[in-house]
Every structure is written in structure tokens, then in C-alpha cells.
Amino acid sequence: MDPFRVRTMASADHAWLRMDCAENLVVIHLAFVFAAELSLAAVRERLQSQLVPHHQFTHRAVRGWLRSHWVVDERFSIDRHLSEHCLPVGSGVRELKAWMSGQACEALPDDRPLWQATLVRGIDGRSALVMRVHHSLADGVSLMDLIGGMTEIADGEHFIAPACASPRDALSARVLLMRAPRVLIDALQMLFMRRDRPSKLKGEPGRDKAVAWSDALSLAATREVAQRHGATVNDVMLAVIAAALRRQLHAQGQAQIAAPLRCVIPMNMRPPGDGHLLGNQFGLVGLQLPVHLSDPLQRLHTVRDGMTALKRGLQGQLALALVRFAGVLPLALQRAVLGIFSRRCTLIVTNVIGPAERRSVAGVRMDELMLCVPQGMTVGVGVSIVSYAGSVRIGFLVDDKLMPDSAAAAASIRACFEQLRRSACAPLALPAPALGEVSAANEEAFWSPPIALDHELGSR
């Protein structure tokens, strides 16, 4: 077997490939909105130079019963994957999101590598590059690394090193022995996790999907809130998402919200410097999202404490091992094993760190960057936290039946953030964690505050 023409798919990637179903396609959606019209030739050149070196973008996925393979596509051409689309006159970003929503229910052709790119024109005189990439090819971290190569630093900007994930211990024999009690506790918590409480956002997904994202929020303002309460930017945005989903549940007629919603959060497991390698190298951790709490600061502190506990544990490593194990099982057994997550949670929330400085392609500045996370299996709500050039946005890729007005949820993000910000700027209502706990909470690449809390605030 020629190793350059046929490659065995990694077990985790095989697991993600088999999670596809007609009602829930496991396809990542990316949108790059540019300040002006971008030429198709420039896009073609960037895709050619950045994607072709990776076999996942030039090989077809040939599905097998126990293992799948990447097989070279004899007919591969960038032009088989790249197209143009012009929106009606007078269109804007709203119409772009509507067009993306229509694309979200369309399966990628399986007679070629599992990705598409479309240059969308007519967005208030601007353009957007929309890409759809099957999750079996890459995860969010590796896609962001590709985006860095496809773009250059915009005129007048300078490079800013983005936040990076703290290294995590691999689930080696040494770790299993040294941290055996914690491994056992985390494993039991995963295996005996209770089903999530019923809500308007949980149910059997349909085929219609919706794409939406919020206006940009200031990353500096978000860091300020995080610093004040010994939290991370990710904690702050999770609290904002909880507030937006609380409003959404009320709008959908759920007057009483008595319990939190469980969300699954991907946690990066790549060693430092491996961002350029494609494939899937992340674990999944479960967090109780406090949509049942009405007080903004209570929500923030609850999220902060929950995430701190998860980062100290090994649930992410165990989950990655479980996905890899499921990838070598027959499909029915894979679904049973991974149902630990899908049956027992309501939504997936991912955080993706984009370039810290403004980027451009062929001299055309990129104004917005969005990645929308797919759900998979029986989960119908996917939420993304995406940073880019000093701002942060919340994106939604949801089942239209379970969340019929995702645009309203996205529009409420700013109000939810401002509500939390006003509460956070008041005297602290609850004690912040001790200084030792703060540093542990900030170990994660969820954009932890760049400076430590001062002694006075830590004491409070």
C-alpha cells in the first residue's frame, strides 16, 4: 500500500467522520468578512499554497467498517472546491448569515476531499470567504493555525503573540499511577453523569439549521471583568452565554428555569508547537452552565469555580482517550460509548483564539472572523467564542427547531455582557478566590488575564 496515496485515518478522526447524520452534519463553518471586494485569484492562490501540503485537503475519506482511510483524489483541483456566490443587491452581513444557514444542512460531496470554500460578494460592497470543513479533517486549533498562514499582517499593524494553551499531561502510565485517585474520580463522574434536565433547547434535531453571531465585544473590557473576579475571559463569556440562553428559554415559553444546562466544552490537548498538525486532539469536559441563576455575578462565580475544578482534573484526557477508543469500535458501539456526552448534555461551547492583530489577504483587510462549531449526534445547539484583533464574538450554529431565533440570542449578547459588566464594576458581592487559586484558574488558554491580581484584590 502506497503510504502517500492511502493513509489510515487516526481513530479520533474516524470517530468524528462517523458522527455525521442527515439531521446533524459534523461540519465546521468559518466566515472571514473583508473590508472590500477580494479577487477569486487571490483566494485560489492562498488555498493552493496553504491547504495542498496537508493530505486531509487533497485526499478523499473512504469509509470503512472499523477503520477509514485517506485516499488521494485523482481529480483534485482547487477549482472543484472553490466557487463564487453573489448576494442580492442591498445585502449585508444579515443576508450572509441567512445564506450560510441554508448551506448548513447540505452534506459535503463524498467524491472529493471533505471541504468547500465560497467567495461571497455583495455584502455592503464587501466580500466574505466562507469555508465548510468536515470535523474529521481538523479541529478549531489547527484551523486557526491554517488561517494564520492564509493571511498576512495588515498594513499598519504589528504582530502580537496570541494566548496559548498551557501544556497538559498526557494520559501516560506515569500519570495514571501518580494521579490514580483523581483519574478514578473523573472516570466515575463521566460514566455516571446524569442526564441533563429537559428544556426547550434539548430534543431530537431536525434538518434545518441556523447560523448567527454577535457584534464584537471589547477583549480588553472582558479581561477587566475577568481580572476583577479572579476569572478568565472564557469564564466571563460562558457567563454571558448563560445569560443569553436564559433569555432565549424565557422567549421560547419556559417560564421556570430550575436547573442548569450541561454544556460540553472542548479542551485542547495538543503539545506546544503542534498547532500546525491537522486532525483532532482535544478532550471534552462537562460544565453545568448556570442558566437557572438570575444574578449575573453569581453566574460568573459559578462558572469560574466549575472551570477551575475541571482544569485541575483529567476529564479532558480521559474523554480524548474515550473518543479514540470509540473510533476503533463498530459504529453502533461508538454511538453507545459517545452517548455519554450527547445524551447527557444540551449544548457544545467551544473557544477559538484567532490572530491577535488585524490580518489581510492581498492587501484587503479582514474585519470579522467567525468559526461556528457543529454539534453531532443528538445535540442541537453549538456556541463558539472567537477572538480576533482585540475583540471577541459569540457565534451560534443551532438546530432551527430547538432554537428558532438564534439571531435574537446573538443580538442579546451585548446587553448580557453590559449587565455583567455593570455588576462586576460594583463592589465585589462574593469573595474572589485566593491568590493560589487565581493562578491555577488562569493556567488555561482561555485568555487568562495578562497580569496577576494585586494583593488587596486577592485578599478581598
C-alpha positions, 0 to 999 in steps of 0.5 A: 500500500502506497503510504502517500496515496492511502493513509489510515485515518487516526481513530479520533478522526474516524470517530468524528467522520462517523458522527455525521447524520442527515439531521446533524452534519459534523461540519465546521463553518468559518466566515472571514468578512473583508473590508472590500471586494477580494479577487477569486485569484487571490483566494485560489492562490492562498488555498493552493499554497496553504491547504495542498501540503496537508493530505486531509485537503487533497485526499478523499475519506473512504469509509470503512467498517472499523477503520477509514482511510485517506485516499488521494483524489485523482481529480483534485483541483482547487477549482472543484472546491472553490466557487463564487456566490453573489448576494442580492443587491442591498445585502449585508452581513444579515443576508450572509448569515441567512445564506450560510444557514441554508448551506448548513444542512447540505452534506459535503460531496463524498467524491472529493476531499471533505471541504468547500470554500465560497467567495461571497460578494455583495455584502455592503460592497464587501466580500466574505470567504466562507469555508465548510470543513468536515470535523474529521479533517481538523479541529478549531486549533489547527484551523486557526493555525491554517488561517494564520498562514492564509493571511498576512499582517495588515498594513499598519499593524504589528504582530502580537503573540496570541494566548496559548494553551498551557501544556497538559499531561498526557494520559501516560502510565506515569500519570495514571499511577501518580494521579490514580485517585483523581483519574478514578474520580473523573472516570466515575463522574463521566460514566455516571453523569446524569442526564441533563434536565429537559428544556426547550433547547434539548430534543431530537434535531431536525434538518434545518439549521441556523447560523448567527453571531454577535457584534464584537465585544471589547477583549480588553473590557472582558479581561477587566471583568475577568481580572476583577473576579479572579476569572478568565475571559472564557469564564466571563463569556460562558457567563454571558452565554448563560445569560443569553440562553436564559433569555432565549428559554424565557422567549421560547415559553419556559417560564421556570428555569430550575436547573442548569444546562450541561454544556460540553466544552472542548479542551485542547490537548495538543503539545506546544508547537503542534498547532500546525498538525491537522486532525483532532486532539482535544478532550471534552469536559462537562460544565453545568452552565448556570442558566437557572441563576438570575444574578449575573455575578453569581453566574460568573462565580459559578462558572469560574469555580466549575472551570477551575475544578475541571482544569485541575482534573483529567476529564479532558484526557480521559474523554480524548482517550474515550473518543479514540477508543470509540473510533476503533469500535463498530459504529453502533458501539461508538454511538453507545460509548459517545452517548455519554456526552450527547445524551447527557448534555444540551449544548457544545461551547467551544473557544477559538483564539484567532490572530491577535492583530488585524490580518489581510489577504492581498492587501484587503483587510479582514474585519470579522472572523467567525468559526461556528462549531457543529454539534453531532449526534443528538445535540442541537445547539453549538456556541463558539467564542472567537477572538480576533484583533482585540475583540471577541464574538459569540457565534451560534450554529443551532438546530432551527427547531430547538432554537428558532431565533438564534439571531435574537440570542446573538443580538442579546449578547451585548446587553448580557455582557453590559449587565455583567459588566455593570455588576462586576464594576460594583463592589465585589458581592462574593469573595474572589478566590485566593491568590493560589487559586487565581493562578491555577484558574488562569493556567488555561488558554482561555485568555487568562488575564495578562497580569496577576491580581494585586494583593488587596484584590486577592485578599478581598 
